[in-house]
Structures are given as structure tokens and as C-alpha cells.
Amino acid sequence: MSGSWLVPFHQGAPRPVTLLCLAPAGAGCGQYRSWQAVAGEEVSVVGVQLPGRERRWAEPPAIGVTQAVTAVLEELKATLPPDGSLVVFGQSFGGLLGYEITRRLGLEYDRWPRALVVAGCRPPHMWVGAGRGLADDGAELAKLLDVRALDEDDLDEDSRELMLDVLRQDARLSLTYDHHAAAIPSTLEAWGGESDATVTSAHLDGWGAYAAAAFRKRMFPGGHYFCLDRTGEVVAGLRRHWS
């Protein structure tokens, strides 16, 4: 896995604030490219790219959550400005990875992000073993893909099979998660879609146990992938952590 784990979407030198974005299972970080123009000049929007998708499609899958997070941290500590601020945003499975990045960055490097915002993501303890059904059951995996309501005109059979394969990789990756029930001192927000049947408002309440400081829950119109449809509103919600 020799490719870069971090994909910056800005030009030039790092900016005072870094917004680190982690995509949901089965997706690449390219979906956050458009966020750079919305976020503003003081922010570097940086995506986390797991192997096996987009520019890293030819690389073998990550073998474990711990190893993947370690690789991200090694790149992050080398590129993050010493006096810069960090906000971590993770969607669905990306929220779990975002929590682990936040937890380990603080505990191992004494550098807590200003905020962790998770969207459509169950709290860490609910991920233990949860991906087993998806990894082993193609029908359940297809249901998760169908929730995204992708345009059939843009998703041919080969593309669909590729996306299902990446989803399966991420489901297997989630099974390697070693749960750590550590509360973080960073501001913690849990966001959800009002019509999301996968991650409900009650699930989001469980994140409160992981907050050692401020905790806030926020609901948006839409389903599990509400972030893709409400870019302006979502980025505006994130902006309050650096404005």
C-alpha cells in the first residue's frame, strides 16, 4: 500500500485550518473535492483515501483498522502545520475511522483536533462485529448500495460490481476494529438524517458517552447520505468550528 493516504484539495501551502474528511464505506474521498471552494481560503480540505478505490484502485485493501489509522497519522503529523487547527469529519464508516484518528492523535501525540464531527455513524461500540452480515451476505450488501439511490444511467453493471466489492472490503475492514471506550476532550458532534433508517437519532445519542467536553446532536433533512445532497448546509455547520 504505497499510495498516499491524504489527498489535499487546495493549492499551495497548508492553511491555518485543516478539515480532514473521511468517506463512507464503499466510497472514495473524491466526493469532498467540491467542499474546498465552499469552505473558504483559510481552510485546507484534505481527504483520506483508503486503498482499492479512485487513484488507489490497483492497491490491495487495507488489512486492519489499526494499520490504516497508523498510516494516516504518519502522513498527518508530517503535513499538519505545528500551529494549525484540525477538524475531523467522518461519514458512516468514515466516522469510526475519524474517531480512531482523533483518539490516537490526542493520546499518542498530545494533539487533539478542535472538533470531531461524525455523520450517519453509530457509536464505536456498535461497530464491533456489525460488518459480518455485510461481508458474508451479498443481498444485504446490495441493499446498502441501493440506499445511495445512484442513477442507473450512470451506474452500469461493471461499475455496480466494483462498488459492491469496495463495500465488501470495507465491511471486512470494519471487522478488524478493536474497540476503545475512550472519551475525547475535542468537541464532539453527531449528525444524522431525519429519514435515515440505518443510523437513527437514538443511535446518535450513544456518542454522548465518548465526549469528555461538549457534545451536540444535529438532525438534517434526508437519509443516510444526506451529506451528499446538502453540501452548503453541511460545510456551514463545520465552519462554526473554525470561524
Rosetta silent file (secondary structure, phi, psi, omega in degrees, C-alpha in Angstrom):
SEQUENCE: MSGSWLVPFHQGAPRPVTLLCLAPAGAGCGQYRSWQAVAGEEVSVVGVQLPGRERRWAEPPAIGVTQAVTAVLEELKATLPPDGSLVVFGQSFGGLLGYEITRRLGLEYDRWPRALVVAGCRPPHMWVGAGRGLADDGAELAKLLDVRALDEDDLDEDSRELMLDVLRQDARLSLTYDHHAAAIPSTLEAWGGESDATVTSAHLDGWGAYAAAAFRKRMFPGGHYFCLDRTGEVVAGLRRHWS
SCORE:     score description
SCORE:     0.000 S_00000001
   1 L     0.000   77.460 -172.234    0.000    0.000    0.000 S_00000001
   2 L   -92.242  -10.796 -177.912    2.427    2.605   -1.260 S_00000001
   3 L   -72.089  163.470  179.708   -0.024    5.323   -2.295 S_00000001
   4 L   -73.774  136.852  178.071   -0.664    8.459   -0.297 S_00000001
   5 L   -83.215  -20.271 -177.693   -3.432    8.243    2.293 S_00000001
   6 E  -109.877  132.913 -179.582   -4.035   12.002    2.281 S_00000001
   7 E  -122.873  101.527  178.308   -5.439   13.888   -0.712 S_00000001
   8 E   -76.906  140.033 -179.749   -5.362   17.703   -0.367 S_00000001
   9 L  -106.933   11.322  177.846   -7.947   19.588   -2.410 S_00000001
  10 L  -111.102  165.697  176.802   -6.303   23.004   -2.077 S_00000001
  11 L  -103.407  143.405  173.511   -3.437   24.611   -3.968 S_00000001
  12 L    87.360 -159.379 -174.345   -0.230   25.794   -2.360 S_00000001
  13 L   -69.639  156.570  176.013    0.935   25.744    1.236 S_00000001
  14 L   -57.323  148.925 -177.369   -1.176   24.347    4.101 S_00000001
  15 L  -101.770  171.317 -174.146   -3.682   26.795    5.541 S_00000001
  16 L   -58.757  -29.629 -178.590   -4.368   27.673    9.194 S_00000001
  17 E  -122.130  134.547  173.619   -7.186   25.117    9.465 S_00000001
  18 E  -110.600  125.783  173.776   -7.227   21.558    8.105 S_00000001
  19 E  -104.057  106.307 -177.884  -10.585   19.861    7.537 S_00000001
  20 E   -92.056  122.134 -172.458   -9.863   16.136    7.357 S_00000001
  21 E  -117.575  130.953 -179.520  -12.674   14.245    5.606 S_00000001
  22 E  -120.394  127.131 -172.583  -13.330   10.500    5.673 S_00000001
  23 L   -81.068  162.459  176.001  -15.793    8.925    3.248 S_00000001
  24 L   -71.120  168.562  178.771  -18.430    6.263    3.977 S_00000001
  25 L   -55.349  139.386  176.769  -17.835    2.579    3.242 S_00000001
  26 L    83.692    0.719 -175.323  -17.517    1.780   -0.434 S_00000001
  27 L  -123.127  161.586  173.883  -16.617    5.344   -1.429 S_00000001
  28 L  -104.453  169.065 -175.260  -13.527    7.392   -2.149 S_00000001
  29 H   -79.756   -3.328  179.430  -12.658   10.797   -0.796 S_00000001
  30 H   -59.329  -19.856  179.825  -13.159   12.498   -4.159 S_00000001
  31 H   -66.002  -13.907 -179.572  -16.711   13.332   -3.074 S_00000001
  32 H   -97.863    1.831 -177.788  -15.220   16.055   -0.861 S_00000001
  33 L   -57.581  -41.951 -177.074  -13.323   17.841   -3.629 S_00000001
  34 L   -69.813  -14.681 -178.407  -16.093   20.405   -4.107 S_00000001
  35 H   -69.217  -23.786 -177.135  -16.019   21.266   -0.413 S_00000001
  36 H   -59.932  -46.003 -178.668  -12.779   23.232   -0.805 S_00000001
  37 H   -65.617  -30.773 -178.573  -14.439   26.086   -2.686 S_00000001
  38 H   -79.922  -33.415 -174.158  -17.261   26.203   -0.131 S_00000001
  39 H   -69.704  -34.355  177.808  -15.023   26.019    2.947 S_00000001
  40 L   110.513  172.394 -171.161  -13.055   29.193    2.210 S_00000001
  41 L   -72.398  -24.418 -176.029   -9.492   30.437    1.889 S_00000001
  42 L   -86.060    1.269 -172.520   -8.342   29.739    5.452 S_00000001
  43 E  -118.626  135.047  168.833   -9.137   26.026    5.228 S_00000001
  44 E  -100.020  112.601  174.325   -7.301   23.091    3.664 S_00000001
  45 E   -86.581  122.427 -176.051   -9.811   20.382    2.817 S_00000001
  46 E  -127.854  125.222  178.060   -7.954   17.062    2.867 S_00000001
  47 E   -92.477  151.491  172.270   -9.497   13.694    2.066 S_00000001
  48 E  -100.869  120.892 -176.815   -8.423   10.347    3.482 S_00000001
  49 L  -109.332  111.624  173.162   -8.110    7.802    0.685 S_00000001
  50 L   -75.231  153.724  177.734   -8.206    4.118    1.550 S_00000001
  51 L   -68.644  158.550  177.249   -6.591    1.735   -0.952 S_00000001
  52 L    93.007   12.067 -179.514   -8.699   -0.070   -3.527 S_00000001
  53 L  -154.546  157.701  178.919  -10.592    2.967   -4.898 S_00000001
  54 H    45.830 -127.764 -174.543  -10.138    6.064   -7.072 S_00000001
  55 H   -68.214  -10.321  179.873   -6.425    6.830   -7.547 S_00000001
  56 H  -111.915   23.443 -171.964   -5.533    3.825   -5.352 S_00000001
  57 L   -62.398  -29.154 -176.295   -7.822    1.332   -7.084 S_00000001
  58 L   -83.781   -6.287 -177.996   -4.976   -1.041   -8.045 S_00000001
  59 L   -86.568  150.255  178.211   -3.672   -1.396   -4.480 S_00000001
  60 L   -67.544  156.194 -178.183   -4.724   -4.263   -2.179 S_00000001
  61 L   -63.417  157.478  172.650   -7.234   -3.459    0.580 S_00000001
  62 L   -62.976  143.982 -174.959   -6.141   -2.266    3.997 S_00000001
  63 L   -92.761  -13.557 -179.466   -5.628   -5.223    6.304 S_00000001
  64 L  -169.001  151.956  179.144   -6.822   -3.650    9.538 S_00000001
  65 H   -60.961  -43.602 -178.268   -8.283   -0.513   11.098 S_00000001
  66 H   -60.618  -44.928 -179.656   -5.276   -0.078   13.385 S_00000001
  67 H   -66.045  -40.041  179.768   -2.809   -0.262   10.499 S_00000001
  68 H   -64.552  -44.946  179.992   -4.873    2.109    8.349 S_00000001
  69 H   -64.891  -39.299  177.306   -5.172    4.697   11.118 S_00000001
  70 H   -59.597  -43.286  179.446   -1.436    4.423   11.835 S_00000001
  71 H   -63.744  -41.429  178.087   -0.654    5.140    8.188 S_00000001
  72 H   -63.268  -44.135 -178.704   -2.958    8.169    8.175 S_00000001
  73 H   -62.809  -38.461  179.943   -1.397    9.504   11.385 S_00000001
  74 H   -62.606  -41.839  177.583    2.130    9.187    9.997 S_00000001
  75 H   -72.193  -38.792 -176.241    1.234   11.312    6.984 S_00000001
  76 H   -64.936  -45.364 -178.125   -0.867   13.716    9.012 S_00000001
  77 H   -67.086  -23.079  178.951    1.817   14.513   11.581 S_00000001
  78 H   -82.753  -20.126 -174.761    4.281   15.157    8.721 S_00000001
  79 H  -114.420  -20.116 -177.401    1.998   17.592    6.892 S_00000001
  80 L   -73.027  125.952  178.335   -0.099   19.287    9.580 S_00000001
  81 L   -57.444  138.076 -176.879    1.265   22.775   10.414 S_00000001
  82 L   -55.363  -34.961 -178.038    2.623   22.831   14.002 S_00000001
  83 L  -105.424   14.100 -178.031    0.394   25.764   14.945 S_00000001
  84 L   -87.067  163.428  177.585   -2.566   24.810   12.751 S_00000001
  85 E  -103.190  149.986 -178.904   -6.017   23.657   13.820 S_00000001
  86 E  -126.343  132.559  171.442   -7.609   20.378   12.807 S_00000001
  87 E  -121.237  129.327 -178.184  -11.275   19.477   12.397 S_00000001
  88 E  -107.842  128.376  177.589  -12.102   15.831   11.625 S_00000001
  89 E  -124.583  127.018  178.066  -15.243   14.903    9.704 S_00000001
  90 E  -134.273  136.887 -177.389  -16.257   11.302    9.049 S_00000001
  91 E  -110.350  124.619  179.418  -19.329    9.908    7.350 S_00000001
  92 L    57.035 -122.012  178.390  -20.695    6.455    8.306 S_00000001
  93 H   -57.257  -31.424  176.149  -17.676    4.083    8.434 S_00000001
  94 H   -62.701  -26.781  176.577  -15.539    7.180    7.960 S_00000001
  95 H   -67.846  -39.427  176.892  -16.893    8.418   11.292 S_00000001
  96 H   -63.436  -45.782  177.842  -15.493    5.377   13.072 S_00000001
  97 H   -63.028  -37.940  178.186  -12.107    5.931   11.427 S_00000001
  98 H   -62.840  -38.615  176.744  -12.331    9.628   12.310 S_00000001
  99 H   -63.190  -44.434 -179.452  -12.899    8.757   15.962 S_00000001
 100 H   -65.611  -39.243  176.480   -9.847    6.477   15.981 S_00000001
 101 H   -62.358  -45.655  179.746   -7.709    9.148   14.291 S_00000001
 102 H   -62.436  -48.173 -177.618   -8.875   11.730   16.834 S_00000001
 103 H   -60.544  -48.469 -175.675   -8.361    9.406   19.809 S_00000001
 104 H   -75.336  -33.152  177.466   -4.884    8.282   18.834 S_00000001
 105 H   -62.179  -38.889  178.571   -3.703   11.704   17.652 S_00000001
 106 H   -74.072  -48.310 -175.232   -4.524   13.066   21.093 S_00000001
 107 H   -71.859  -36.661 -175.038   -3.314   10.164   23.221 S_00000001
 108 H   -93.328  -26.788 -175.959   -0.142    9.373   21.272 S_00000001
 109 H  -123.594    2.900  179.471    0.890   12.833   20.049 S_00000001
 110 L    53.307   41.581  179.371   -0.890   15.110   22.527 S_00000001
 111 L  -134.706   88.475 -178.271   -2.581   16.913   19.660 S_00000001
 112 L   -81.241  131.577  173.129   -6.331   16.850   19.989 S_00000001
 113 L   -58.545  154.800  177.165   -8.350   18.090   16.998 S_00000001
 114 L   -62.916  -37.237 -179.120  -10.524   21.107   17.643 S_00000001
 115 E  -155.006  150.336  168.051  -13.593   19.035   16.804 S_00000001
 116 E  -118.620  123.824  177.477  -14.737   15.611   15.627 S_00000001
 117 E  -119.869  122.129  178.073  -17.962   15.582   13.622 S_00000001
 118 E  -112.989  142.670 -177.153  -19.491   12.238   12.640 S_00000001
 119 E  -128.220  128.426  178.821  -22.401   11.920   10.215 S_00000001
 120 L    57.500   40.787 -173.699  -24.685    8.912    9.832 S_00000001
 121 L  -131.479  126.552  174.539  -22.405    6.893   12.097 S_00000001
 122 L   -71.765  155.191 -179.678  -23.256    4.633   15.020 S_00000001
 123 L   -64.567  157.411 -171.588  -21.055    4.975   18.122 S_00000001
 124 H   -51.006  -42.337 -176.129  -17.872    2.844   18.234 S_00000001
 125 H   -64.400  -20.758 -179.973  -19.177    0.065   20.468 S_00000001
 126 H   -83.993   -5.040  178.225  -21.949   -0.657   17.961 S_00000001
 127 H   -88.118  -14.862 -175.441  -19.399   -1.398   15.215 S_00000001
 128 L   -64.062  111.270  179.396  -17.974   -4.477   16.917 S_00000001
 129 L    76.251   -2.009 -173.344  -18.877   -7.388   14.639 S_00000001
 130 L   -68.716  -24.935 -176.908  -21.537   -5.358   12.850 S_00000001
 131 L   -82.662   -2.086 -174.924  -19.981   -5.731    9.409 S_00000001
 132 H   -62.271  -43.091  179.679  -20.120   -9.527    9.419 S_00000001
 133 H   -62.501  -39.409  179.477  -23.522   -9.706    7.764 S_00000001
 134 H   -68.800  -40.929 -177.863  -22.449   -7.316    5.013 S_00000001
 135 H   -66.169  -30.323 -173.595  -19.170   -9.124    4.385 S_00000001
 136 H  -103.413  -12.663 -172.538  -20.903  -12.502    4.063 S_00000001
 137 L  -123.454  106.387 -178.203  -24.276  -11.622    2.526 S_00000001
 138 H   -63.423  -32.510 -179.545  -24.342  -10.159   -0.972 S_00000001
 139 H   -66.535  -43.007  178.167  -28.040   -9.276   -0.725 S_00000001
 140 H   -65.402  -37.212  178.416  -27.501   -7.168    2.405 S_00000001
 141 H   -63.525  -42.439  179.583  -24.527   -5.505    0.749 S_00000001
 142 H   -64.419  -35.658  177.602  -26.651   -4.634   -2.292 S_00000001
 143 H   -61.337  -40.879  179.938  -29.307   -3.089   -0.030 S_00000001
 144 H   -65.174  -38.453  176.656  -26.702   -0.749    1.440 S_00000001
 145 H   -66.609  -39.634 -177.647  -25.618    0.313   -2.037 S_00000001
 146 H   -65.823  -25.469  177.765  -29.225    0.835   -3.107 S_00000001
 147 L   -59.676  -27.267 -178.401  -29.736    3.269   -0.215 S_00000001
 148 L   -72.556  -14.472  176.524  -27.469    5.661   -2.103 S_00000001
 149 L    52.386   49.185  179.305  -30.099    5.863   -4.880 S_00000001
 150 L   -72.258  148.481 -179.639  -27.496    6.151   -7.615 S_00000001
 151 L   -69.345  121.650 -178.726  -28.679    6.957  -11.140 S_00000001
 152 L   -61.403  -25.316  179.010  -28.901    3.712  -13.110 S_00000001
 153 L   -69.438  -25.165 -178.749  -27.859    5.605  -16.241 S_00000001
 154 L  -100.983   -3.482 -175.469  -24.502    6.393  -14.596 S_00000001
 155 L  -126.625   90.729  178.108  -24.006    3.024  -12.902 S_00000001
 156 L   -77.259  177.194 -174.136  -23.559    0.122  -15.328 S_00000001
 157 H   -62.542  -39.979  179.240  -23.259   -3.480  -14.166 S_00000001
 158 H   -64.526  -42.205  179.813  -19.452   -3.420  -14.058 S_00000001
 159 H   -65.610  -38.339  178.888  -19.428   -0.217  -12.009 S_00000001
 160 H   -63.739  -43.676  179.806  -22.013   -1.642   -9.649 S_00000001
 161 H   -64.700  -36.447  178.213  -19.960   -4.798   -9.082 S_00000001
 162 H   -65.095  -42.824  179.404  -16.867   -2.695   -8.436 S_00000001
 163 H   -65.931  -38.227  177.194  -18.713   -0.617   -5.852 S_00000001
 164 H   -64.295  -37.490  179.151  -20.070   -3.756   -4.189 S_00000001
 165 H   -65.398  -41.399  178.655  -16.545   -5.150   -3.998 S_00000001
 166 H   -67.329  -39.032  175.306  -15.248   -1.987   -2.317 S_00000001
 167 H   -59.580  -42.489  179.938  -18.185   -2.084    0.105 S_00000001
 168 H   -64.620  -40.682  176.920  -17.322   -5.686    0.932 S_00000001
 169 H   -57.920  -44.728 -176.973  -13.678   -4.706    1.516 S_00000001
 170 H   -71.476  -33.230  175.288  -14.742   -2.014    3.959 S_00000001
 171 H   -63.454  -41.704  177.699  -17.163   -4.343    5.742 S_00000001
 172 H   -66.960  -38.059  177.990  -14.297   -6.783    6.261 S_00000001
 173 H   -62.322  -39.892 -179.147  -12.054   -3.948    7.377 S_00000001
 174 H   -63.067  -26.535 -179.349  -14.608   -2.890    9.996 S_00000001
 175 L   -70.561  -14.476  178.297  -14.461   -6.386   11.484 S_00000001
 176 L   -88.176   -0.384 -176.322  -10.833   -5.734   12.500 S_00000001
 177 L   -66.506  128.577  176.843  -11.859   -2.811   14.722 S_00000001
 178 L  -103.957  107.574 -171.024  -10.603   -3.127   18.295 S_00000001
 179 L   -67.125  132.935  174.763  -12.983   -1.101   20.436 S_00000001
 180 L  -126.403  113.571 -177.282  -11.557    1.515   22.805 S_00000001
 181 L   -86.360   68.940 -177.708  -14.128    3.231   25.016 S_00000001
 182 L  -109.822  126.752  174.526  -12.206    6.473   25.409 S_00000001
 183 L   -79.282  139.482 -176.370  -13.922    9.838   25.837 S_00000001
 184 E  -107.712  144.284  179.610  -12.232   12.611   23.878 S_00000001
 185 L   -81.082   -8.166  174.794  -11.742   16.236   25.011 S_00000001
 186 L   -68.028  151.784  170.904  -12.343   17.573   21.491 S_00000001
 187 E   -58.471  134.130 -176.611  -15.785   18.997   20.770 S_00000001
 188 E  -122.854  126.069  176.366  -17.877   16.083   19.506 S_00000001
 189 E  -125.080  139.286  176.541  -20.895   16.371   17.225 S_00000001
 190 E  -119.944  118.315 -177.373  -23.063   13.545   15.858 S_00000001
 191 E  -109.893  149.070  178.937  -25.180   14.375   12.814 S_00000001
 192 E  -146.365  164.777  174.631  -27.920   12.324   11.220 S_00000001
 193 E   -93.660  135.241 -175.315  -30.543   12.281    8.508 S_00000001
 194 L   -61.215  -27.797 -179.481  -34.128   12.564    9.701 S_00000001
 195 L  -107.374   17.250  179.602  -35.249    9.726    7.410 S_00000001
 196 L   -78.541  115.587  178.536  -32.189    7.518    7.912 S_00000001
 197 L   -88.872  -11.246 -178.617  -33.331    4.046    8.969 S_00000001
 198 L   -82.848  -45.062  177.464  -29.745    2.758    9.202 S_00000001
 199 L  -125.989  107.585 -174.799  -28.494    5.216   11.823 S_00000001
 200 L   -91.565  172.432  176.723  -31.290    6.701   13.892 S_00000001
 201 H   -59.350  -37.822  178.950  -31.402    9.635   16.292 S_00000001
 202 H   -64.809  -37.647  175.792  -31.299    7.158   19.178 S_00000001
 203 H   -61.329  -43.337 -177.909  -28.111    5.630   17.805 S_00000001
 204 H   -62.360  -31.631  178.537  -26.506    9.065   17.640 S_00000001
 205 H   -57.598  -28.863 -178.728  -27.282    9.649   21.319 S_00000001
 206 H   -63.870  -19.824  177.937  -24.774    6.902   22.090 S_00000001
 207 H   -68.074  -19.467 -179.180  -21.935    9.179   21.010 S_00000001
 208 H   -58.089  -29.788  179.897  -22.503   11.237   24.156 S_00000001
 209 H   -70.210  -13.621 -178.461  -20.566    8.625   26.150 S_00000001
 210 H  -101.233    7.049 -178.347  -17.466    9.398   24.048 S_00000001
 211 E  -104.973  118.250  174.546  -17.490   13.138   24.776 S_00000001
 212 L   -92.343  -10.439  178.841  -15.326   14.453   27.604 S_00000001
 213 L  -126.869 -134.741 -176.385  -16.214   18.017   26.612 S_00000001
 214 L   -71.879  139.341  174.761  -19.056   19.497   24.566 S_00000001
 215 E  -130.441  138.110 -179.727  -21.446   17.137   22.763 S_00000001
 216 E  -142.907  135.816  173.181  -24.107   18.110   20.265 S_00000001
 217 E  -108.663  140.406 -179.854  -26.531   16.110   18.138 S_00000001
 218 E  -140.569  135.464  179.137  -27.973   17.610   14.971 S_00000001
 219 E  -110.908  138.746  179.200  -30.508   16.224   12.517 S_00000001
 220 E  -116.865  153.543  170.763  -30.711   17.182    8.831 S_00000001
 221 L   -62.247  140.721  176.846  -33.412   16.553    6.247 S_00000001
 222 L   120.969 -178.272 -176.718  -32.595   13.445    4.224 S_00000001
 223 L  -102.854 -148.124 -173.592  -31.434    9.880    4.598 S_00000001
 224 L   -63.184  -31.250 -177.704  -28.167    8.098    5.317 S_00000001
 225 L  -107.424   38.738 -177.621  -26.261   10.047    2.654 S_00000001
 226 H   -59.103  -27.786 -177.623  -27.701   13.474    3.433 S_00000001
 227 H   -62.609  -30.446 -178.791  -24.208   14.997    3.298 S_00000001
 228 H   -72.715  -24.620 -176.467  -24.004   14.427   -0.447 S_00000001
 229 H   -98.667  -10.857 -172.337  -27.195   16.405   -1.072 S_00000001
 230 L  -132.364   49.614 -174.708  -26.660   19.290    1.368 S_00000001
 231 H   -54.890  -49.215 -177.347  -23.050   20.370    0.850 S_00000001
 232 H   -58.901  -45.281 -178.329  -23.614   24.049    1.619 S_00000001
 233 H   -68.632  -39.349 -179.292  -25.501   23.355    4.838 S_00000001
 234 H   -67.895  -46.761  179.650  -23.060   20.681    5.987 S_00000001
 235 H   -65.781  -35.269  176.181  -19.938   22.774    5.360 S_00000001
 236 H   -62.534  -37.679  177.400  -21.602   25.748    7.055 S_00000001
 237 H   -66.393  -35.184  177.287  -22.143   23.536   10.105 S_00000001
 238 H   -72.657  -33.262 -175.954  -18.485   22.569   10.092 S_00000001
 239 H   -60.196  -26.047 -179.249  -17.349   26.172    9.632 S_00000001
 240 L   -64.497  -13.602  179.794  -18.523   27.084   13.128 S_00000001
 241 L   -88.289   -3.980  174.883  -15.557   25.105   14.446 S_00000001
 242 L  -134.155   -8.079  179.728  -13.015   27.477   12.922 S_00000001
 243 L   -85.503    0.000    0.000  -14.832   30.782   12.399 S_00000001
